[in-house]
Amino acid sequence: MAELIYYGGKLFWTLAMPGHVLFAWLAAGTWLLFSRLEYRRKRGRGMVMIGVAAGLIIATIPAGLWGMTMLENRFPQPQLPPQITGIIVIGGNEDEAVAASRGLLWTGFGTMGRELAFKFLAERYPDATLVYSGGSSYVDSPYPMRQADIAEVVLKAMGLQRPVMLEARSRTTYENALFSATMVGSDKIKQPWILVTSAWHMPRAAGTFRKLGWNIIPMPVGYTTASALPWFRLDFTMNMNALHGFMRETLGMIYYWCAGRSDAIFPGP
């Protein structure tokens, strides 16, 4: 059942991507324009007009950016305590397909905010247990190395010499929390841990980890938005990318809450 849910979720999101929905709508409307029946051509004209209008709205009104800012503002920067038990970072910046293709393990990174924060915290807390959780974001990945394996090499190149516990089986945020808890131990996760992930991902991650019993101090990193929000931005590509990210996280939070994997529908501090 878990595998069916995983593959079903991947398929659903592929079909539900805002760009894919807009393209399918315009394609269907265009197909109707060539019908022999007038009422179908009329319907097609209406669909094309609606699709073009939606594209213009996306190109000029950064609604996705507003949503991403709301996600990134959900958790403030924490007041770091003098002592903690461990530091856990959720992977996701690493792309094992690019790394395998290019033959360079420091290739295929997005922003490195998570790795930089990991190194900073590891130096601040020399006695803390270090965990890096990241398997693969690909369905049935054929690549031998996973996100955590690539991150280990990169962290050593950055000068982190301490041992890091690598959790490299997870494919989802829920599995990040579950498999890491199994590796660390149910008693140890009840003690204070700093959880590091991208700011837009922190609400879903924090809700999932808390639901599984982790005692976490959320530390969001890798911000993608500024504090001042524009009301107009003529940039279809960037606005669509932001809308894509916001919709993905929103649907993910709703699903996690309905499935009992999160402690709230929109987890907060």
Salt bridges, closest charged atoms under 4 A:
GLU3 OE2 - ARG171 NH2 2.75
GLU38 OE1 - ARG41 NH2 2.62
GLU38 OE2 - ARG45 NH2 3.09
GLU123 OE2 - LYS119 NZ 2.59
GLU152 OE2 - LYS156 NZ 3.94
GLU175 OE2 - ARG171 NH2 3.17
GLU249 OE2 - ARG204 NH2 2.70
GLU249 OE2 - ARG248 NH1 3.75
ASP263 OD2 - ARG210 NE 2.81
